[in-house]
Amino acid sequence: MSGDAAGGGDAGGSQADVFVRAVTPEGGHKLAQIARRSKQPIRMRRAVEVMASAQHQPVGFIAKLMQVSESACGRVFGER
């Protein structure tokens, strides 16, 4: 999680929070369907992670929820 994507800089030594773009109601409904019905575990996990990020949950919380490391969770959102 680095950069100024959330509008905050990195001047204080802490990293800026980065979230996915806002999800439309239709998009949220589609993500919820994927999370509930997908037979592909990776697709289901990504849908849950995107929904949590759209709700402005921090990466640490999402990582704990999904039982993965923060770096693995961050890779879903394109962080390196």
N, C-alpha and C positions, 0 to 999 in steps of 0.2 A: 504494500500500500504506500506508494510514494507518488510525489508529484502534486500538482495544484488542481487536480480534477474537481475537487469539492470546494475550491475557492479559498482554502485555508493555506497557507504556505507551510514550510517545514522549519520556520525560524526558531521555534521553541524546542526543537529536538523531537517533538512528537509527530507522528505521521498523520496525514489528512485522511479522513474517511472517504471511501469511494463506494458509490452505490450504482446499481443499474438505473436506466432511465425509468420514468414513471410507466406503470403498466395500466393499460386501459381495462375497463371492466370485462370486455370480451377476452382480452389477453389473459387476464387473471383467471377467468373461467376455464380457458384452454389449458393454462398451466396447472390448475387444480385437477382437471381431468387427466392430464398426463401423469401427475404425481400419484393419483389414485389407481389408474388403470393400466399404466405402462407395464409391459412384460420385460422391458429392457431396464435393468437396474441403473445403468449410467444415466439414461434419459430421465428416469424418475428422480434420481438424486439431483441432477442439474435443475429440474423444474422446481424442486423444493428450495434449492439454494437461491435461485432467481427470485422466487416469491418472497423469501425472507429478506433478500437484499432490497427488493422493491418496497418492503415495509420498513426500510432503514435500520435493519438489525445489523450490528457490527460484525465484522468477520469472525472475531473471537466467539461470539454467541452462535453464529452459523456453524462454525467448525465444531463446537461442542455438541450442538444439536445433531449434526451429521456424523459425529464421532470420527473426524479426520483432523489432520493438522491444519493450522492456519494457512500454511503455504500451499497445501493441496486445495484448500477452499479458495484461496486467492487465484489459483491458476484457472478456475472456472470463469473468473471475471477478467482474465487477460493480464493479470499482474504477474510480474516476473520476480 
